[in-house]
C-alpha cells in the first residue's frame, strides 16, 4: 500500500492509497505484460520522464511534482536510461 498526497480545503495531507487501488494497478500491469512491480511512484517517474522528453523543464517538472528541490525530481527522470542507436554505433571493434 502506498502513500499519496491529497489536497482538500486548501491544505495538504498524506493518506494511504486504498489497497483496492494498489491491487488494480498490479492487475492492469500484469494484463499489459509488465512483470516488474509498479505503483504510484512508477506513474510519477513515467510522467516526469515523458514531460522532460517532450521539452519540459526540470524546474516546471519539480513544481508539478510538488518537489522542493529539482534534485528530488531528477530521481524520477528516466531519460538517461535510454540508449540510442547512435551510442551503440560508437562501439568500434
Order of alpha helices (4+ residues) and beta strands (2+ residues): beta-beta-alpha-alpha-alpha-alpha-alpha
